Amino acid sequence: MQFQINSEKTQALMTGDLTFADHASFKALIGSLLKGRGSPIVIDLSELDFIDSAGLGMLLLIRDEANKAARKLVLRGPIGQVKRMFGVTKFETLFVVEES
């Protein structure tokens, strides 16, 4: 997984695959996004090609951290396999998911 964070540290674009191997870099992403105060956190998944169960768990982790910080979390634009995984796991009931 690779990610880019906007200058306000409130939005991230994720690319590639989100798997167990990305846990350390994902924790760094969470830390960076939580530094941007007040604004909703938006994770753009429109360029994420693949997510496994560990990747889904990491999204639950950032949701919990955002809740602790009283920040809204939005997942934007899942497509392909990622969108199918969201459907199978009913993630749209756990997150605010925006279509791109």
N, C-alpha and C positions, 0 to 999 in steps of 0.2 A: 504494500500500500504506500502510496505517496499522497501528500496533502499540501495544500497551499492555504495560508490563512490571510484574510484581508487585514488592512492596516489598523482597523478598529478592534481586531481580535475578537470578532463576534461571528464571523462566517468562515467556513472551511470547505474547500473543494477536495473530495477524495477521489483518487484514481487507482486503477489496478484492481487488486484483490485484497479483501479484508479477511485475514485468517489468524489462527492462533499465533503464528510467527510475528504478527504485527503488534502484539500486546504492549511491548515497551514503547514503541513509537506512538501508539494510540493513547497511552497514559500521558505522554508529553503533549499530545494534541489537546487532551482534556485540560491540562494545566494551563496551556496557552489560551484556550477559549474562555476559561473561567476568569482570566485576568481582565477581560473586557467587561466592565461593570454595567449592569442595568439593562442592556439591550438583549433581545432574544438571541439565542445561539442558533445558528442555521448551519446545518451540515448538508452540503450539496452532494448528492449521490449519483448525479446524472452521468458521471464518467467512471463509476465503480462497476467493474465487470463481474465480480464474483464475491459472494459472502458465504462463509460457512457458519456452523453453529457457534463457534467461538467468537466470530465477528458479530453475530447477533447479540451475544452476551456482552460484548464490549459496548454496543449501542445502549443496552440496558444500564450499563455502568455509567455512561455519560448522562443518561436520563436521571439516574439517582443523584449524581453530583449536581446537575442543573437544578433539580428540586431542592436540594439542600441549600443552594445559593439563591433560591427564589427566582430562578431564571427560566424563561420559557425555552423549550427546545423544539426545533422544527427540522424534520428530515425532508429534503427537497429532491424531487425528481428521480426516484428509483426507477430503473429500467431493467429489462431482460431478466436474467436469473435472480437479481436482487429483488426486483418487484415480485417475482414468483415466490421467493422465499418469504417475503412480507405477507403475501396472501396465504400461504400454507400455515404460517405461524400466527396469523391474525395480528401482526405488528401494528396495523393501522388502528387497532383498538387501544394500543399502548402509547402511541405517539401521535403528534400532529404530523401528517404526511401530506406534503404539497406536490401536486403534479407539476412538471416543468412545462 
